[in-house]
């Protein structure tokens, strides 16, 4: 087994960070191409939007289970094979023009991305601890936010110059490049292998999911992420069909959305020592207010600038909330990092897919008012979830305090 060499540790960590946004890159790079894909493949808008959901659900379901495989068989070999398969699927999508085959390849990409990203998130728990680990995990959503910043920006220009197929050719080439670097500088990070026993693994999964503050935290981050996904699924059709602008403009608008998301994560990082509940409550109250204003002002005036101004504010607060709660969920079960990482990422994608695809199909979002209404609905649900999260977290803290007191009493006796 190839282990990570000590003098390659820094490069290996950079590579891990580079692969964490792969899931977002695989969805966001072809957002500007959705209208042209629908046109050239002779399918409706929902059919091409479903390719996004197929990827997200397959990735989400896979992440629920791959953590146990990675904890039992290691990260490195599984990760490198997955990179190769992901690149292969990207090239197949680029050369085919069959929507059913695209769905199949997107599902395959979702499975391989799950193996790659869960392994790389667990890498940090393998290699670091204490304040250093807390520092790195707090960077996850900031690094992840590079995908919605860079991917649609690149995708918009590729679409305008070479067509939608070039998005997937770019994905395949970029993934192969990262695979080469991984083969040169990477290695196995797992130090303590867990036996692959179905019964014990199932018990860990059940204990994880039954933990109320953890499960409610997953719903919170899913609602925050669903706002971005709904924007990604709806904005190309609003910008290109309603405002009659080009895919390049769609890319620039997604760039602004991604920058806002990252800014929220950076602000969260600077306020890392502030009380969790207080800062998340304030952010959610502001988000609720901006979503309501987005709906209200749409009856007065609506254009690209008003659309993107409110979107940027809502996404900034989504990034802030997501970063805080995501770090909380990842750190909740440090002894089973692979499973915790998988359940967190998997549940995020599954719940987000349910919320986002459901509301897009129910509302048929075509303008600022409907997009703002979707944001408002998610924000209201998030407020209710936060109230339940606060109660569950307080209960958990009381149990921990009682356990500490009991341990001290036993020690004295």
C-alpha positions as CSV (number, residue, x, y, z in Angstrom):
1,X,0.0,0.0,0.0
2,X,1.4,3.4,-1.0
3,X,1.5,5.7,2.0
4,X,1.7,9.5,1.9
5,X,5.3,10.6,2.2
6,X,5.9,13.3,4.8
7,X,7.4,15.7,2.4
8,X,4.3,15.3,0.1
9,X,1.9,15.9,2.9
10,X,1.4,19.6,2.0
11,X,0.8,18.8,-1.7
12,X,-1.5,15.9,-0.8
13,X,-3.6,18.3,1.4
14,X,-3.9,20.8,-1.5
15,X,-5.0,18.0,-3.8
16,X,-7.6,17.0,-1.2
17,X,-9.0,20.5,-1.2
18,X,-8.9,20.6,-5.0
19,X,-11.1,17.5,-5.2
20,X,-13.7,18.6,-2.6
21,X,-15.4,20.9,-5.1
22,X,-15.6,18.2,-7.8
23,X,-19.3,17.4,-7.0
24,X,-20.2,21.1,-7.4
25,X,-18.1,21.5,-10.5
26,X,-19.9,18.5,-12.1
27,X,-23.2,20.2,-11.7
28,X,-22.4,23.9,-12.1
29,X,-20.2,23.8,-15.2
30,X,-23.1,23.1,-17.6
31,X,-25.7,25.3,-16.0
32,X,-25.3,27.9,-18.8
33,X,-25.8,25.1,-21.3
34,X,-29.2,23.8,-20.0
35,X,-31.3,25.8,-22.6
36,X,-29.1,24.7,-25.5
37,X,-29.0,21.1,-24.3
38,X,-32.8,21.0,-24.2
39,X,-32.9,22.4,-27.7
40,X,-30.3,20.2,-29.3
41,X,-31.4,17.0,-27.5
42,X,-35.1,17.8,-28.4
43,X,-36.3,17.5,-24.9
44,X,-38.1,19.8,-22.5
45,X,-36.5,21.9,-19.7
46,X,-37.4,19.4,-17.0
47,X,-35.6,16.6,-18.8
48,X,-32.2,18.4,-18.8
49,X,-32.8,19.6,-15.2
50,X,-33.3,16.0,-14.3
51,X,-29.7,15.2,-15.3
52,X,-28.7,17.5,-12.4
53,X,-31.0,15.7,-10.0
54,X,-29.9,12.2,-11.2
55,X,-26.3,13.1,-10.4
56,X,-27.3,14.6,-7.0
57,X,-29.5,11.7,-5.9
58,X,-27.0,9.0,-7.0
59,X,-24.2,10.9,-5.3
60,X,-26.3,11.4,-2.2
61,X,-27.4,7.8,-1.8
62,X,-23.9,6.6,-2.5
63,X,-22.4,8.8,0.2
64,X,-24.7,7.3,2.7
65,X,-22.9,3.9,2.3
66,X,-19.4,4.5,0.9
67,X,-18.1,5.8,4.3
68,X,-18.1,2.3,5.7
69,X,-16.2,1.0,2.6
70,X,-13.6,3.8,2.9
71,X,-13.2,3.2,6.7
72,X,-12.7,-0.6,6.0
73,X,-10.7,-0.6,2.8
74,X,-8.9,2.7,2.7
75,X,-9.2,5.9,0.7
76,X,-6.5,5.9,-1.9
77,X,-7.1,3.0,-4.3
78,X,-10.8,3.5,-4.3
79,X,-10.3,7.2,-4.9
80,X,-7.9,6.8,-7.9
81,X,-10.1,4.3,-9.7
82,X,-13.1,6.6,-9.1
83,X,-11.3,9.5,-10.7
84,X,-10.6,7.4,-13.8
85,X,-14.2,6.2,-14.1
86,X,-15.5,9.8,-13.6
87,X,-13.3,11.0,-16.5
88,X,-14.5,8.2,-18.7
89,X,-18.2,9.0,-18.0
90,X,-17.5,12.7,-18.8
91,X,-16.1,11.8,-22.3
92,X,-19.1,9.5,-23.0
93,X,-21.5,12.4,-22.2
94,X,-19.6,14.7,-24.5
95,X,-19.8,12.4,-27.5
96,X,-23.4,11.1,-27.1
97,X,-26.6,12.9,-27.8
98,X,-29.0,10.5,-26.1
99,X,-30.7,11.8,-22.9
100,X,-31.1,8.3,-21.4
101,X,-27.4,7.6,-21.8
102,X,-26.6,11.0,-20.3
103,X,-28.7,10.0,-17.3
104,X,-26.8,6.7,-16.9
105,X,-23.4,8.4,-17.1
106,X,-24.5,11.1,-14.6
107,X,-25.6,8.4,-12.2
108,X,-22.2,6.8,-12.6
109,X,-20.5,10.1,-12.0
110,X,-22.6,10.6,-8.9
111,X,-21.4,7.3,-7.4
112,X,-17.7,8.0,-8.2
113,X,-17.9,11.5,-6.9
114,X,-19.3,10.2,-3.7
115,X,-16.3,7.9,-3.2
116,X,-13.8,10.7,-4.1
117,X,-15.3,13.5,-2.0
118,X,-16.2,11.5,1.1
119,X,-12.7,10.0,1.1
120,X,-11.1,13.5,0.8
121,X,-13.2,14.9,3.6
122,X,-12.3,12.0,5.8
123,X,-8.6,12.6,4.8
124,X,-8.5,15.6,7.0
125,X,-9.8,13.7,10.0
126,X,-7.1,11.0,9.3
127,X,-4.2,13.5,9.1
128,X,-5.1,16.3,11.5
129,X,-6.6,16.8,14.9
130,X,-7.5,19.5,17.4
131,X,-7.5,23.2,16.4
132,X,-5.8,22.3,13.1
133,X,-8.6,20.0,12.1
134,X,-11.2,22.6,13.2
135,X,-9.4,25.1,11.0
136,X,-9.4,22.9,7.9
137,X,-13.1,21.7,8.3
138,X,-14.2,25.3,8.6
139,X,-12.6,25.9,5.2
140,X,-14.6,23.1,3.5
141,X,-17.6,25.2,2.4
142,X,-15.3,28.1,1.4
143,X,-13.3,25.7,-0.9
144,X,-16.5,24.0,-2.0
145,X,-17.9,27.5,-3.0
146,X,-15.2,27.8,-5.7
147,X,-17.3,25.4,-7.9
148,X,-20.3,27.7,-8.2
149,X,-17.9,30.6,-8.8
150,X,-15.5,29.2,-11.4
151,X,-17.5,26.4,-13.1
152,X,-20.5,28.4,-14.6
153,X,-18.1,31.2,-15.6
154,X,-15.9,28.7,-17.5
155,X,-19.0,26.8,-18.7
156,X,-20.6,30.0,-20.1
157,X,-17.6,30.7,-22.3
158,X,-17.2,27.1,-23.4
159,X,-20.9,27.0,-24.3
160,X,-20.6,30.2,-26.4
161,X,-17.4,29.1,-28.2
162,X,-17.7,25.3,-28.6
163,X,-21.2,24.1,-27.5
164,X,-22.4,22.2,-24.4
165,X,-20.3,19.1,-25.2
166,X,-17.1,21.1,-24.4
167,X,-18.2,21.4,-20.7
168,X,-17.9,17.6,-20.3
169,X,-14.7,17.4,-22.3
170,X,-13.2,19.9,-19.9
171,X,-14.4,17.9,-16.9
172,X,-12.8,14.8,-18.2
173,X,-9.5,16.4,-19.0
174,X,-9.3,18.2,-15.6
175,X,-10.1,15.0,-13.7
176,X,-7.4,13.1,-15.5
177,X,-4.9,15.8,-14.7
178,X,-5.8,15.5,-11.0
179,X,-5.5,11.7,-11.2
180,X,-2.0,12.0,-12.4
181,X,-1.1,14.4,-9.5
182,X,-2.8,12.0,-7.1
183,X,-0.7,9.1,-8.4
184,X,2.5,11.0,-8.0
185,X,1.9,12.8,-4.7
186,X,-1.0,11.0,-3.0
187,X,-1.2,7.9,-0.8
188,X,-3.3,6.2,1.8
189,X,-4.2,8.4,4.8
190,X,-6.3,5.9,6.8
191,X,-4.4,4.6,9.9
192,X,-7.0,2.5,11.7
193,X,-9.0,0.2,9.6
194,X,-12.5,-0.8,10.8
195,X,-13.6,-4.4,10.1
196,X,-16.3,-4.5,7.4
197,X,-19.0,-6.1,9.6
198,X,-22.5,-5.3,8.4
199,X,-24.1,-5.5,11.8
200,X,-21.7,-3.1,13.5
201,X,-21.7,-0.7,10.6
202,X,-25.5,-0.6,10.6
203,X,-25.5,0.2,14.3
204,X,-23.2,3.1,13.7
205,X,-25.4,4.4,10.9
206,X,-28.5,4.1,13.0
207,X,-26.9,5.9,15.9
208,X,-25.8,8.6,13.6
209,X,-29.1,9.2,12.0
210,X,-31.0,9.0,15.3
211,X,-29.0,11.8,16.8
212,X,-31.5,14.6,16.6
213,X,-29.2,17.6,16.5
214,X,-27.1,16.0,13.8
215,X,-30.2,15.1,11.7
216,X,-31.7,18.6,12.1
217,X,-28.4,20.1,11.2
218,X,-28.5,18.1,7.9
219,X,-31.9,19.5,7.1
220,X,-30.6,23.1,7.8
221,X,-27.7,22.8,5.4
222,X,-29.9,21.1,2.8
223,X,-32.3,24.0,2.9
224,X,-29.4,26.4,2.5
225,X,-28.0,24.4,-0.4
226,X,-31.4,24.0,-2.0
227,X,-31.6,27.8,-2.6
228,X,-28.5,27.6,-4.7
229,X,-29.7,24.5,-6.6
230,X,-33.1,26.1,-7.4
231,X,-31.2,29.2,-8.7
232,X,-29.0,27.0,-10.8
233,X,-31.9,25.2,-12.3
234,X,-34.0,28.3,-12.9
235,X,-31.7,31.1,-13.7
236,X,-30.5,30.0,-17.2
237,X,-34.1,30.0,-18.4
238,X,-34.9,33.4,-16.7
239,X,-31.7,35.1,-18.0
240,X,-31.7,33.6,-21.5
241,X,-35.4,33.3,-22.3
242,X,-37.0,36.1,-20.3
243,X,-34.2,38.7,-20.4
244,X,-32.9,37.4,-23.8
245,X,-29.3,37.4,-22.7
246,X,-26.4,35.1,-23.6
247,X,-25.1,32.0,-21.8
248,X,-22.0,34.1,-21.0
249,X,-24.2,36.4,-19.0
250,X,-25.6,33.4,-17.2
251,X,-22.0,32.4,-16.4
252,X,-21.3,35.9,-15.0
253,X,-24.4,35.8,-12.9
254,X,-23.5,32.4,-11.5
255,X,-20.1,33.8,-10.8
256,X,-21.7,36.5,-8.6
257,X,-23.8,33.9,-6.9
258,X,-20.8,31.8,-6.1
259,X,-18.7,34.8,-4.9
260,X,-21.6,35.6,-2.5
261,X,-21.7,32.0,-1.3
262,X,-17.9,32.1,-0.7
263,X,-18.1,35.5,1.0
264,X,-20.7,34.0,3.4
265,X,-18.3,31.2,4.2
266,X,-15.4,33.6,4.8
267,X,-17.4,35.8,7.1
268,X,-18.4,32.6,9.0
269,X,-14.7,31.7,9.3
270,X,-13.9,35.1,10.8
271,X,-16.7,34.6,13.4
272,X,-15.8,31.0,14.2
273,X,-15.5,31.7,17.9
274,X,-18.9,33.4,18.2
275,X,-21.8,31.4,19.7
276,X,-23.2,29.1,17.0
277,X,-26.9,29.6,17.7
278,X,-26.8,33.4,17.9
279,X,-24.9,33.9,14.6
280,X,-27.0,31.4,12.7
281,X,-30.3,32.9,14.1
282,X,-29.3,36.4,13.0
283,X,-28.3,35.2,9.5
284,X,-31.5,33.3,9.1
285,X,-33.6,36.3,10.1
286,X,-31.8,38.5,7.6
287,X,-32.3,35.8,4.9
288,X,-36.0,35.6,5.6
289,X,-36.2,39.4,5.3
290,X,-34.3,39.6,2.0
291,X,-36.4,36.8,0.5
292,X,-39.6,38.7,1.5
293,X,-38.3,41.9,-0.1
294,X,-37.4,40.0,-3.2
295,X,-41.0,39.0,-3.6
296,X,-42.4,42.4,-2.7
297,X,-40.2,44.5,-5.0
298,X,-40.8,42.2,-8.0
299,X,-44.3,43.8,-8.3
300,X,-42.7,47.2,-8.6
301,X,-39.6,46.6,-10.8
302,X,-37.8,43.6,-12.0
303,X,-34.7,43.2,-14.2
304,X,-31.4,41.4,-14.2
305,X,-29.9,43.8,-11.6
306,X,-32.8,43.4,-9.1
307,X,-32.8,39.6,-9.6
308,X,-29.0,39.3,-8.9
309,X,-28.9,41.9,-6.1
310,X,-31.4,39.9,-4.0
311,X,-29.9,36.5,-5.1
312,X,-26.4,37.6,-4.0
313,X,-27.7,38.6,-0.5
314,X,-29.7,35.4,0.0
315,X,-26.7,33.3,-1.2
316,X,-24.3,35.1,1.0
317,X,-26.4,34.2,4.0
318,X,-26.8,30.6,2.8
319,X,-23.0,30.3,2.6
320,X,-22.7,31.7,6.2
321,X,-25.4,29.3,7.6
322,X,-24.1,26.3,5.6
323,X,-20.5,26.7,6.7
324,X,-21.4,26.9,10.4
325,X,-23.8,24.0,10.5
326,X,-21.8,21.8,8.1
327,X,-18.7,22.0,10.3
328,X,-20.8,21.2,13.3
329,X,-22.2,18.0,11.6
330,X,-18.8,16.8,10.4
331,X,-17.3,17.2,13.9
332,X,-20.2,15.4,15.6
333,X,-18.8,11.9,15.2
334,X,-15.0,12.0,15.1
335,X,-14.5,8.3,15.7
336,X,-16.3,7.3,12.5
337,X,-15.1,10.0,10.2
338,X,-15.8,8.2,7.0
339,X,-19.4,7.3,7.9
340,X,-20.1,10.8,9.4
341,X,-18.7,12.4,6.2
342,X,-20.7,10.1,4.0
343,X,-24.0,10.5,5.9
344,X,-23.5,14.3,6.0
345,X,-22.8,14.7,2.3
346,X,-25.2,12.0,1.2
347,X,-28.2,13.4,3.2
348,X,-27.3,16.9,2.0
349,X,-27.7,15.8,-1.7
350,X,-30.8,13.7,-1.2
351,X,-32.7,16.2,0.9
352,X,-31.6,19.1,-1.3
353,X,-32.8,17.2,-4.5
354,X,-36.2,16.5,-2.9
355,X,-36.7,20.2,-2.0
356,X,-35.2,21.8,-5.1
357,X,-36.7,19.6,-7.8
358,X,-40.0,19.5,-6.0
359,X,-40.4,23.2,-5.8
360,X,-39.1,23.8,-9.4
361,X,-41.7,21.5,-10.8
362,X,-44.5,22.7,-8.5
363,X,-43.9,26.4,-9.1
364,X,-42.4,26.4,-12.7
365,X,-40.0,29.2,-11.7
366,X,-39.9,31.8,-14.5
367,X,-39.3,35.1,-12.9
368,X,-37.9,37.0,-9.8
369,X,-41.2,36.8,-7.9
370,X,-41.4,33.0,-8.1
371,X,-37.7,32.6,-7.3
372,X,-38.1,34.9,-4.3
373,X,-41.1,32.9,-3.2
374,X,-39.0,29.7,-3.3
375,X,-36.3,31.3,-1.2
376,X,-39.0,32.5,1.3
377,X,-40.5,29.0,1.6
378,X,-37.0,27.5,2.3
379,X,-36.2,30.3,4.8
380,X,-39.5,29.6,6.7
381,X,-38.7,25.9,6.8
382,X,-35.2,26.7,8.0
383,X,-36.5,28.8,10.9
384,X,-38.7,26.0,12.1
385,X,-35.8,23.5,11.8
386,X,-33.5,25.8,13.7
387,X,-35.9,26.0,16.6
388,X,-35.9,22.2,16.8
389,X,-32.1,22.1,16.4
390,X,-31.6,24.5,19.3
391,X,-33.8,22.3,21.6
392,X,-32.0,19.1,20.4
393,X,-28.5,20.6,20.9
394,X,-29.4,21.9,24.4
395,X,-30.6,18.4,25.3
396,X,-27.3,16.8,24.0
397,X,-25.2,19.3,26.0
398,X,-27.1,18.5,29.2
399,X,-26.5,14.8,28.6
400,X,-22.8,15.4,28.1
401,X,-22.6,17.5,31.3
402,X,-24.4,14.8,33.3
403,X,-22.0,12.2,31.9
404,X,-19.0,14.3,33.0
405,X,-20.4,14.7,36.5
406,X,-21.1,11.0,36.8
407,X,-17.6,10.1,35.7
408,X,-16.1,12.5,38.2
409,X,-18.3,11.0,41.0
410,X,-17.2,7.5,40.1
411,X,-13.6,8.6,40.1
412,X,-13.9,10.0,43.6
413,X,-15.5,6.8,44.9
